[in-house]
Amino acid sequence: MSATSAPGAAAPSVVVFDYGFGNVRSAVRALEHAGAEVVLTADHELARAADGLVVPGVGAFAACMAGLVAAGGDQVVRDRVDAGRPVLGICVGMQVLFDTGLEHGHDAAGLGLLPGTVERLQARRLPHMGWNTVQAPPDSWLFDAGAGPDERFYFVHSYGVRTHPGRAPGGGRPPGGGPVTGAGGVTVTWAEHGGDRFLAAVEAGPLAATQFHPEKSGDAGGALLRRWVGRCRGAGGPVVRCPGAGRPVPVLCQDRPSRSGRNPGVAD
């Protein structure tokens, strides 16, 4: 679905949830460029009412999840999913949607909206940092019927979901076995680093999530964000307008380190 609209149509409203765990400046700019009216806030009312909600995330799974809970974002995400309203998780913002994060021998509970465990990748060189291709199934709307072989996306992480019951690319079984068909309507996209495969993206009803950073992925990432913004258009519910609505909304923010003290450029 295209993010373009008829002249004069209101831009979809998107909230980037600001809970202290994300490199938000590039996300805000990329979403604005994709055609959204973007608000950076942790306000629950605005986050519930917006056409789309983006949950960024960098750093450790447990710290990121704790920060989301402290800001009340966990319930906001659940409320939106229950209402069928679009949510996009990015990097660790994708990881916390799953059942569990396993880091340094300790389990941390995630939101449990998707089945799976976030664990350290089994690759000799970590973090997985840089450009990589993905293997998307042909029915993916996030990648517009599958990513092309020359489309590359920017990853920065050492952890990921390595097994999942969702559909594998090309009709094969995903790593670790499991059914070929999607589980509960979940469509999964895979990537590989150092011989280890992991989930690069997930689509499940109103939920979409990417392990890579679409806001840092050039034209391919911009096209993906335009498709997601297009899904937000007409998703129902009240429209969020900021003071000065009717013109581009200025969002002043700066990238900042996560509360875990990790370098925001090195996400899990």
C-alpha positions as CSV (number, residue, x, y, z in Angstrom):
1,M,0.0,0.0,0.0
2,S,1.4,3.4,-1.0
3,A,1.9,6.1,1.5
4,T,1.0,8.7,-1.1
5,S,-2.4,10.3,-0.9
6,A,-4.7,12.7,-2.7
7,P,-3.7,16.4,-2.6
8,G,-4.9,18.0,0.6
9,A,-5.3,14.7,2.5
10,A,-4.1,14.8,6.1
11,A,-0.8,13.1,6.8
12,P,-1.1,10.1,9.0
13,S,-0.1,10.9,12.6
14,V,2.7,8.9,14.1
15,V,4.1,8.9,17.6
16,V,7.7,7.9,18.3
17,F,7.5,6.7,21.9
18,D,10.1,8.6,23.8
19,Y,11.2,6.5,26.8
20,G,14.9,7.1,26.8
21,F,16.0,4.1,24.7
22,G,16.5,5.0,21.1
23,N,18.3,7.1,18.5
24,V,15.2,9.1,17.8
25,R,16.4,12.0,15.6
26,S,16.9,9.9,12.4
27,A,13.7,8.0,13.0
28,V,11.7,11.2,13.3
29,R,13.2,12.7,10.2
30,A,12.8,9.5,8.1
31,L,9.1,9.1,9.2
32,E,8.5,12.8,8.3
33,H,10.1,12.2,4.9
34,A,7.9,9.1,4.5
35,G,4.8,11.3,4.7
36,A,3.9,11.2,8.4
37,E,3.2,14.0,10.9
38,V,5.5,12.9,13.7
39,V,5.3,13.6,17.4
40,L,8.1,12.6,19.8
41,T,6.5,12.0,23.2
42,A,5.8,9.5,26.0
43,D,2.2,10.8,26.5
44,H,-0.1,7.8,26.7
45,E,-3.1,9.5,25.3
46,L,-1.3,10.7,22.2
47,A,0.4,7.4,21.7
48,R,-2.9,5.5,21.9
49,A,-4.7,7.9,19.6
50,A,-2.1,8.3,16.8
51,D,-2.5,6.5,13.5
52,G,0.8,4.8,14.1
53,L,3.2,4.1,17.0
54,V,6.9,3.6,16.6
55,V,8.8,1.9,19.5
56,P,12.6,2.4,19.0
57,G,15.2,0.7,21.2
58,V,18.9,0.4,21.7
59,G,21.1,-1.2,24.4
60,A,20.4,-4.3,26.5
61,F,17.0,-6.1,26.3
62,A,16.4,-6.1,30.0
63,A,17.2,-2.4,30.5
64,C,15.2,-1.4,27.4
65,M,12.2,-3.5,28.6
66,A,12.4,-2.0,32.1
67,G,12.5,1.5,30.6
68,L,9.4,0.8,28.5
69,V,7.5,-0.5,31.5
70,A,8.6,2.4,33.7
71,A,7.2,4.8,31.0
72,G,3.9,2.8,30.7
73,G,4.7,2.0,27.1
74,D,4.1,-1.7,27.6
75,Q,0.4,-1.2,28.2
76,V,0.2,1.4,25.4
77,V,1.6,-1.1,23.0
78,R,-0.8,-3.9,24.2
79,D,-3.8,-1.6,24.0
80,R,-3.0,-0.6,20.4
81,V,-2.5,-4.2,19.4
82,D,-5.8,-5.2,21.0
83,A,-7.5,-2.4,19.1
84,G,-5.8,-3.4,15.8
85,R,-3.8,-0.1,15.6
86,P,-0.4,-0.1,13.8
87,V,2.8,-0.5,15.9
88,L,6.3,-0.6,14.5
89,G,9.2,-1.8,16.6
90,I,12.8,-1.0,15.6
91,C,15.9,-2.9,16.7
92,V,15.5,-3.6,20.4
93,G,12.0,-2.2,20.0
94,M,11.4,-5.3,17.9
95,Q,13.1,-7.6,20.4
96,V,10.9,-6.6,23.4
97,L,7.8,-7.7,21.5
98,F,8.9,-11.3,22.0
99,D,8.5,-13.6,25.0
100,T,12.0,-13.5,26.5
101,G,15.4,-12.0,26.2
102,L,18.4,-14.1,27.2
103,E,21.5,-12.1,28.0
104,H,24.6,-13.1,30.0
105,G,22.8,-16.2,31.3
106,H,19.8,-14.3,32.6
107,D,16.2,-14.3,31.3
108,A,14.2,-11.1,31.1
109,A,10.5,-11.1,30.2
110,G,9.4,-9.3,27.1
111,L,5.9,-8.2,26.1
112,G,5.1,-11.7,24.9
113,L,3.2,-10.4,21.8
114,L,5.2,-12.7,19.5
115,P,6.6,-16.2,20.3
116,G,10.3,-16.5,20.5
117,T,13.5,-15.9,22.5
118,V,16.1,-13.2,21.9
119,E,19.5,-14.6,22.3
120,R,23.1,-14.0,21.3
121,L,23.9,-14.7,17.6
122,Q,26.2,-17.6,16.9
123,A,28.6,-15.8,14.7
124,R,32.3,-15.3,15.2
125,R,32.2,-11.6,14.5
126,L,29.9,-9.5,16.6
127,P,28.2,-7.1,16.7
128,H,26.6,-7.6,13.3
129,M,27.2,-4.0,12.1
130,G,26.6,-2.8,8.6
131,W,24.6,-3.5,5.5
132,N,23.0,-6.8,4.7
133,T,20.3,-8.4,2.5
134,V,17.2,-10.1,3.8
135,Q,15.0,-13.0,2.5
136,A,11.4,-11.8,2.6
137,P,8.4,-14.1,1.6
138,P,6.4,-13.1,-1.5
139,D,3.3,-12.2,0.6
140,S,5.2,-9.6,2.7
141,W,3.6,-6.2,2.5
142,L,6.4,-4.6,4.5
143,F,8.8,-5.5,1.7
144,D,6.3,-5.1,-1.1
145,A,6.1,-8.8,-2.2
146,G,9.7,-9.6,-1.2
147,A,12.9,-7.7,-1.0
148,G,15.1,-7.5,-4.1
149,P,18.5,-9.2,-4.1
150,D,20.2,-5.8,-4.3
151,E,18.2,-4.2,-1.4
152,R,20.3,-3.8,1.7
153,F,19.4,-2.7,5.2
154,Y,21.5,-1.4,8.0
155,F,22.0,-3.6,11.1
156,V,23.6,-3.0,14.5
157,H,23.1,-5.8,16.9
158,S,24.6,-8.9,18.6
159,Y,21.3,-10.5,19.7
160,G,18.3,-11.7,17.7
161,V,15.5,-14.2,17.4
162,R,17.1,-17.3,15.8
163,T,14.1,-19.7,15.8
164,H,10.5,-19.0,15.1
165,P,7.5,-21.0,13.9
166,G,6.7,-18.6,11.2
167,R,7.2,-19.0,7.5
168,A,10.7,-19.4,6.1
169,P,11.8,-17.8,2.8
170,G,11.5,-19.9,-0.3
171,G,9.1,-22.4,1.3
172,G,11.9,-24.0,3.4
173,R,11.7,-24.7,7.1
174,P,13.0,-22.0,9.4
175,P,16.1,-22.6,11.5
176,G,15.2,-25.0,14.4
177,G,12.3,-26.6,12.5
178,G,8.7,-25.7,12.8
179,P,5.8,-25.5,10.3
180,V,6.3,-24.0,6.9
181,T,3.1,-22.0,7.0
182,G,2.9,-18.9,9.2
183,A,1.8,-19.3,12.8
184,G,-1.2,-17.3,13.7
185,G,-0.8,-15.1,10.7
186,V,2.8,-14.2,11.4
187,T,5.0,-13.5,8.4
188,V,8.7,-13.5,9.0
189,T,11.7,-12.3,7.1
190,W,15.1,-13.7,7.7
191,A,18.7,-12.5,7.4
192,E,22.1,-14.2,7.9
193,H,25.3,-13.1,9.5
194,G,28.4,-15.3,9.9
195,G,26.5,-18.4,9.0
196,D,23.8,-17.8,11.6
197,R,20.2,-16.9,10.6
198,F,17.9,-14.6,12.5
199,L,14.7,-12.7,12.1
200,A,15.2,-9.5,10.2
201,A,11.5,-8.5,10.3
202,V,8.1,-9.7,11.5
203,E,4.5,-8.8,10.3
204,A,1.6,-9.9,12.5
205,G,-1.7,-8.1,12.2
206,P,-1.2,-4.5,13.4
207,L,2.4,-5.4,14.5
208,A,5.4,-4.8,12.3
209,A,9.0,-4.9,13.4
210,T,12.5,-4.8,12.0
211,Q,15.8,-5.8,13.6
212,F,17.6,-3.4,11.2
213,H,17.2,0.3,11.3
214,P,15.0,1.4,8.3
215,E,15.7,5.1,9.2
216,K,19.3,4.5,8.4
217,S,18.8,2.1,5.5
218,G,18.8,4.6,2.6
219,D,16.3,4.2,-0.2
220,A,15.3,0.7,0.7
221,G,14.5,1.7,4.3
222,G,12.7,4.8,3.1
223,A,10.5,2.8,0.9
224,L,9.7,0.4,3.7
225,L,8.7,3.3,6.0
226,R,6.5,4.7,3.3
227,R,4.7,1.4,3.1
228,W,4.2,1.3,6.8
229,V,3.0,4.9,7.0
230,G,0.6,4.0,4.2
231,R,-0.8,1.2,6.4
232,C,-1.3,3.7,9.2
233,R,-3.5,5.9,6.9
234,G,-7.1,5.1,7.5
235,A,-6.3,2.7,10.4
236,G,-9.2,4.3,12.4
237,G,-9.4,6.2,15.6
238,P,-9.0,10.0,16.3
239,V,-6.4,12.0,14.5
240,V,-3.6,13.5,16.7
241,R,-2.8,17.1,15.9
242,C,-0.1,19.2,17.6
243,P,-0.1,22.9,18.1
244,G,0.5,24.4,14.7
245,A,-1.2,21.5,12.9
246,G,-1.6,22.1,9.2
247,R,2.1,22.6,8.7
248,P,5.0,20.3,9.3
249,V,5.4,19.8,13.0
250,P,8.8,20.6,14.3
251,V,10.2,17.9,16.6
252,L,13.3,19.0,18.4
253,C,15.2,16.1,19.9
254,Q,18.7,14.8,20.2
255,D,20.1,11.3,20.1
256,R,21.1,10.3,23.6
257,P,22.6,7.2,25.2
258,S,20.4,4.6,26.7
259,R,19.8,4.4,30.4
260,S,21.9,1.2,30.4
261,G,24.9,3.4,29.6
262,R,25.5,1.6,26.3
263,N,26.7,3.4,23.3
264,P,23.6,4.1,21.3
265,G,25.5,3.2,18.1
266,V,25.9,-0.3,19.3
267,A,22.5,-1.8,19.9
268,D,21.8,-5.4,20.8
